[in-house]
């Protein structure tokens, strides 16, 4: 089985850092729970280009992003021993070294926790589905409906405020932590 693991929203809690930068810059007090849509920029009265500039700043220096689950490295290692596990993220390639450094600082290493890192552009939002994986661990609500139509693929939707309204059924399952990711994969 080929498994694609996302970075932001699954391994790293990037929206916490995003809110900190945005609040400091614009005098607001947004929190992660205020990000209730994938494309939240319009809700915050900013255009997408401005919104992504902040993401790109964070990507350039990923060390400040909080890690989501301390169990992830040992679980990823166990999964990678049984399956073909890759990291697949919508981070453009120029930020590869920054994310590798951040993941390695949390003991997520190429050849141990994952086989390959594939970085894609962030548009279209479902671009990851062009990659041939059997199972995706991702927080992107834009993957839910397309994967429901692909009966040979499975999505473990990592629970986040921006995907709360996504209906998980059939081959889409909501997970809340890395232990649940492991249990669900072993059950499949």
TATASUL-V943933 format. One record per pair of residues at least 24 apart in sequence whose ideal C-beta (glycine too) atoms are under 10 Angstrom apart, sorted by the first residue. I is the first residue (numbers start at 0). J is the second residue. Records with the same first field share a line. If there is no record, write none. Layout:
I: J + J
This chain:
0: 78 + 81 + 82 + 83 + 84 + 132 + 133 + 134 + 153 + 184 + 187
1: 82 + 83 + 84 + 85 + 114 + 130 + 131 + 132 + 133 + 134 + 135 + 152
2: 75 + 78 + 79 + 81 + 82 + 83 + 84 + 85 + 86 + 87 + 113 + 114 + 132 + 133 + 134 + 135 + 136 + 153 + 155 + 180 + 184
3: 83 + 84 + 85 + 86 + 87 + 88 + 113 + 117 + 127 + 128 + 130 + 131 + 132 + 133 + 134 + 135 + 136 + 137 + 152 + 154
4: 71 + 75 + 78 + 79 + 84 + 85 + 86 + 87 + 88 + 107 + 112 + 113 + 116 + 132 + 134 + 135 + 136 + 137 + 155 + 157 + 180
5: 86 + 87 + 88 + 89 + 90 + 127 + 135 + 136 + 137 + 138 + 139 + 142 + 155 + 157
6: 58 + 61 + 64 + 67 + 86 + 87 + 88 + 89 + 90 + 98 + 101 + 102 + 107 + 116 + 118 + 137 + 138
7: 54 + 57 + 58 + 61 + 64 + 67 + 88 + 89 + 90 + 98 + 137 + 138 + 139 + 159
8: 34 + 37 + 67 + 88 + 137 + 138 + 139 + 157 + 158 + 159 + 160 + 161 + 162
9: 67 + 68 + 71 + 86 + 88 + 135 + 136 + 137 + 138 + 139 + 155 + 156 + 157 + 159 + 174 + 177 + 180
10: 64 + 66 + 67 + 68 + 71 + 72 + 75 + 86 + 88 + 98 + 101 + 102 + 105 + 107 + 112 + 136 + 157 + 177
11: 57 + 61 + 64 + 65 + 66 + 67 + 71 + 88 + 98 + 101 + 102 + 105
12: 64 + 65 + 66 + 67 + 68 + 159
13: 54 + 57 + 58 + 61 + 63 + 64 + 65 + 67 + 90
14: 39 + 54 + 57 + 64 + 65 + 138 + 159 + 160 + 161
15: 63 + 64 + 65 + 67
16: 53 + 54 + 56 + 57 + 60 + 61 + 63 + 64 + 65
17: 50 + 53 + 54 + 56 + 57 + 64
18: 43 + 53
19: 57 + 63
20: 53 + 54 + 56 + 57 + 63
21: 45 + 49 + 50 + 53
24: 53
30: 160
31: 65 + 159 + 160 + 161
32: 159 + 160 + 161 + 163
33: 160
34: 159 + 160 + 161
35: 159 + 160 + 161 + 162 + 163 + 164
36: 140 + 160 + 161 + 162 + 163 + 164
37: 124 + 138 + 139 + 140 + 141 + 159 + 161 + 162 + 165
38: 124 + 140 + 141 + 161
39: 160 + 161
47: 121 + 122
51: 121 + 122
54: 89 + 90 + 94 + 121
55: 90 + 91 + 93 + 94
57: 90 + 94 + 97
58: 88 + 90 + 91 + 93 + 94 + 95 + 97 + 98 + 101 + 118
59: 93 + 94 + 96 + 97
60: 94 + 97 + 100 + 101
61: 90 + 94 + 96 + 97 + 98 + 99 + 100 + 101 + 102 + 104
62: 97 + 100 + 101 + 104
63: 101
64: 97 + 98 + 101
66: 101 + 102 + 104 + 105 + 107
67: 105 + 138 + 157 + 159 + 176 + 177
68: 105 + 157 + 175 + 176 + 177 + 178 + 179 + 180
69: 105 + 106 + 177
70: 176 + 177 + 178 + 180 + 181
71: 102 + 105 + 106 + 107 + 112 + 136 + 176 + 177 + 178 + 180 + 181
72: 102 + 105 + 106 + 107 + 108 + 111 + 112 + 177
73: 106 + 112 + 177 + 181
74: 112 + 176 + 177 + 178 + 179 + 180 + 181 + 182 + 184
75: 102 + 106 + 107 + 108 + 111 + 112 + 113 + 136 + 177 + 180 + 181
76: 106 + 107 + 108 + 111 + 112 + 113
77: 112 + 181 + 184 + 185
78: 112 + 113 + 134 + 136 + 177 + 180 + 181 + 184 + 185
79: 110 + 111 + 112 + 113 + 114
80: 111 + 112
81: 184 + 185
82: 114 + 133 + 134 + 184
83: 113 + 114 + 115 + 132 + 133
84: 112 + 113 + 114 + 115 + 132 + 134 + 136 + 184
85: 109 + 113 + 114 + 115 + 116 + 117 + 130 + 132
86: 112 + 113 + 114 + 115 + 116 + 117 + 118
87: 113 + 115 + 116 + 117 + 118 + 119 + 126 + 127 + 130 + 132 + 135 + 136 + 137
88: 116 + 117 + 118 + 119 + 121 + 127 + 137
89: 118 + 119 + 120 + 121 + 122 + 123 + 124 + 126 + 127 + 137 + 139
90: 116 + 117 + 118 + 119 + 120 + 121
91: 118 + 119 + 120 + 121
92: 116 + 117 + 118 + 119 + 120
93: 118
94: 118
127: 154
128: 152 + 154
133: 187
134: 170 + 172 + 180 + 183 + 184 + 187
135: 171
136: 174 + 177 + 180 + 183 + 184
137: 162
138: 162 + 165 + 174
139: 165
140: 164 + 165 + 166
141: 165
142: 171
143: 167 + 168 + 171 + 173
144: 171
146: 170 + 171
147: 171
153: 183 + 184 + 187
155: 179 + 180 + 183 + 184 + 187
